[in-house]
Amino acid sequence: QVQLVESGGGLVQPGGSLRLSCTASGRIFSINTMGWYHQAPGKQREMVATISNGGIANYGDFAKGRFTISRDNAKNAVYLQMNSLKPEDTAVYYCRYTAPGRIGTWGQGTQVTVSS
């Protein structure tokens, strides 16, 4: 079983930046994908960005050019650098871990609020 612990959310003004961190522990498979999803009130959860253990990244269209996902395999950690934040980025951000043939794991979520 895998556990995920997220940190780094908070309140930021429009145009500001935040960096989210997520660390996985437990039974980690070497081949895996970690990523970030967000969910705003009344909306479905959607993919922000994912990154494979080999470093291949995918981004939601709204995140391209503003957000950067990275990971440290030695630490089983994934990061999301968010720049040029907009009010519409306000949501709960969830970390996710998946491995082939395994049920994925969600973190508890961290609130990001973009407001002046």
LINCOR-V993104 format. One record per pair of residues at least 6 apart in sequence whose C-alpha atoms are under 6 Angstrom apart, sorted by the first residue. I is the first residue (numbers start at 1). J is the second residue. D is the distance in whole Angstrom. If there is no record, write none. Layout:
# LINCOR-V993104
[[I/J/D] [I/J/D]]
This chain:
# LINCOR-V993104
[[1/26/6] [1/27/5] [2/25/6] [2/26/5] [2/27/6] [3/24/6] [3/25/5] [4/23/6] [4/24/5] [4/107/5] [5/22/5] [5/23/5] [6/21/6] [6/22/4] [7/20/6] [7/21/5] [8/19/6] [8/20/4] [9/110/5] [9/111/5] [9/112/5] [10/112/5] [11/113/5] [11/114/6] [12/114/5] [13/114/5] [13/115/5] [13/116/5] [14/85/5] [14/86/5] [14/114/6] [14/115/6] [15/84/4] [15/85/5] [16/84/6] [16/85/6] [17/82/5] [17/83/4] [18/82/5] [19/80/6] [19/81/4] [19/82/6] [20/79/5] [20/80/5] [21/78/6] [21/79/5] [22/77/5] [22/78/5] [23/76/6] [23/77/4] [24/76/5] [31/53/6] [32/53/6] [32/98/6] [32/99/4] [33/51/6] [33/52/4] [33/53/6] [33/97/6] [33/98/5] [34/50/6] [34/51/6] [34/96/5] [34/97/5] [35/49/6] [35/50/4] [35/51/6] [35/95/6] [35/96/5] [36/48/5] [36/49/5] [36/94/6] [36/95/5] [37/46/5] [37/47/4] [37/48/5] [37/93/6] [37/94/5] [38/45/5] [38/46/6] [38/91/6] [38/92/5] [38/93/4] [38/94/6] [39/45/4] [39/91/5] [39/92/5] [40/91/4] [48/59/6] [48/60/5] [49/58/5] [49/59/4] [50/57/6] [50/58/5] [51/57/4] [66/83/5] [67/81/6] [67/82/4] [67/83/6] [68/80/6] [68/81/5] [69/79/6] [69/80/5] [70/78/6] [70/79/5] [71/77/6] [71/78/4] [71/79/6] [87/114/5] [87/115/6] [90/112/5] [90/113/5] [90/114/5] [91/112/6] [92/109/6] [92/110/5] [92/111/4] [92/112/6] [93/109/5] [93/110/5] [94/107/6] [94/109/4] [95/106/6] [95/107/5] [96/105/6] [96/106/5] [97/104/6] [97/105/5] [98/104/4]]
